[in-house]
Each structure stands twice: as structure tokens, then as C-alpha cells.
């Protein structure tokens, strides 16, 4: 019997063959925290009596959730992480560098690796043919301390994607449709392995979007094959030597198989207050909006801003709407400045914020007022997510977000493309 990608990667890191539901101790290639979870991990390491990570050059501290800090308590948390990095040699990504999941995939994670992060969307790295997942701060403290972790090998589901995306429909629409189909707990502790003709042709930015949001249906990881597209992505970032081809065996056994034909999809949104509360754009055409956010670790890449600019260039943001742009990394910010993308969006009436999590996490840069409605390209719309339990969040693609910013209400982007 062949092996799934999940079994191959986890078996390699455990040092022996593994099967679904096995409990294993596995070698960790990368472990990371962010400023919301990092201080606790540092304190937990101290409680373990461990002064320095086993592999400090493979431990990363990202300051991205409150970047820059809006209040002194968070500034003091940042000091904790900076001091830990200086004392131990762990890697520090400071204010303005970008979101942990974006940077982890740009600069660190490679095919076949095992990475764990103290943030639920650490599954993003699965787009590179790695097994990456989120864990609690205590688990990451152990990973820091010993460069190992324990976990149960998840059952793998095969997600077959076919067809060609219609105009105005994107990977984000596919994932919102998938989550709406199986529910927020539909794939609890499963590894979703993506396959099919559409996946084979899918650009890396789209794969990253898909892998990022699998946790919203409960999945432990979302894993893509490592192929020529992966190689091109790594080479463009000076990491071509880290490429290795990886794919599931043709006769691998899966617990379940899901199939989607994207040619039948329409622009899709998740309505308050759950990602699986999905409707098509036509069902929401009269919903007035106060704020639009384009960015975050789900859709804060250059291609996402290119899509938004293709709609907004030469047009104006509606006077009743605040349009916020939050690049996923400093590299993306520089590229978007260099090619004129951000100039076009600012000219249309958008406001730029620093690379990082921005309004998504709800501690600064765009907290909603009571009863305000936001259309956002983020991955989560729980009650209170953007800093106010009386705010209403709709999740959408960058195209829907841009069209909505123009019209002041949820709008279909296909008329602008």
C-alpha cells in the first residue's frame, strides 16, 4: 500500500513508518511564535528549566499581531521576545517585517519539512509540500527546547479540484465554498491533501491561500504536492537548493475523498459569525459596508493587490467606506510600491497600514465600531474577531472586497473585470 504525503513527511521525521492515528515523537525543522503567543512560550521554557533552544537558528519570534504596538502592555511583550532572541540566538522578525505565516513561507519552510507554530494558521506552509500545523504555546516551548514534538498522525483526506476558475472567481472562493460545504468542524484533525488538474496548475499564491484557511474546517494541516511551481517559488527567493519533489503515492489510502469543480463556482462570502455561513455574492447584494480590509496572511500577497488594483484603478472608493490595505510582508510592500500597485490603490482612496496582521486580529489599525460591517480578505469572522463583538465581518476574495469598496455595499466583481 502506498503512502499519503502526510505519512511520508511525518514518517521521515519520526524515523520510522507511520500510520494514521499513531502517536509519534517527531523531529521539528522549524518552530515559531508570534507576539500574542510568544511570551507564554518563553515563560514555559523557563519553567522547563531550559535556558536556550536546542536549535536557536530554527526558532523564530515574529512580532506581527500588534505591529507596531498600540499600548505599553504589548510593547513589554515585544521586549520579552527581543531579549529572548538576543540572549539565545533565536531568530527575530521585528515590527514591519510582516505576518509570521507569510514570512515563514517566503524565507524558511521548504518541501518535506515539519514546522509547528503557536498560531492556528501555521498550516499555511503546507502549500510548499511540508507538514505544518498550529499548536499551543506550551507545545511550542517544548519544540523550542528539544527540537521535537509529539502528535497523533492525522487521517488524510484527498481533495480533488477540477475545472477552470471562471472570471472573478478565485482560490478564496473555492475554500469558502469547501468550508461551507463540510462545516467548521467537518474535517476535525484531518490532513487535507490537495490534488487534481486545477491544483497542478495553481499558482503558489493560491496554494498558500488554500493551505492557510484549512483550519477553518477543523483540519490539522493542508498539504500540496511539491512540484515545478514549488521549485519556481523557492528559486525566486534564493532557496532553489531546498527544493525536492514530493507527492502522495498513486495507491495511497485516504479516509475520505472530496471533489470540487471550480468552473461551477461563483464569488462566495462567509457571513457573520462563522466561516461556514456561506452565501454567493448575488444573495448579499444589498448589504451596506463601512470598512473593507485587503491583506492578512490569507490574501495579503502581491497577486491579491494586483487583483484589487485591476478593479480599483481609475475608480474611487465609496465615500461611506474605509478601505485598508495591509501587505503580508515588507517584501510585498516594496514590490507593490515598485510596480505602482499601491500608488493606484491609494489614489483610489485606500489607506496603507504596516505589514503585519493589522485589523484582522482586532488590537489596532481598524477596530470596528458598534454595528459596523466589514468585508475582509482574512480567514476568520468570529464574533469580536476585529476587536468589537458588535461588529459584523464578511469574508471574501480580494476581488469582491475591491468591488465592494467601490459600491459601498457587497458587490459582484465580475462586472469590473
Secondary structure, DSSP 8 states (H G I E B T S, - for coil): -B--HHHHHHHHHHTS---TT-EEEEE-SEEEEETTTHHHHHHHHHHTT--S-TTGGGEEEE--TTSS-SSHHHHHHHHHHHHHHHHH--EEE-TTSB-HHHHHHHHT--TT-EEEESSGGGGGGGGGT-EEEE--HHHHHHHHHHSEEEEE--EEEEEEEES---TT--HHHHHHHHHHHH-TTTTTTEEEEEESHHHHH--HHHHHHHHHHGGGGT-SEEE--B-HHHHHHHHHTT-GGG---B---TTB--SEEEEEEGGG---EEE-TT-TT-EEEGGGGTT-B-SEEEEEHHHH-SHHHHHHHHHHHTT----TT-EEEEE-SBHHHHHHHHHTTHHHHHHHTT-EEE-SSSGGGGSSSSS---TT-EEEESSS---TTTTS-TT-EEEE--HHHHHHHHHHTB---GGGG-
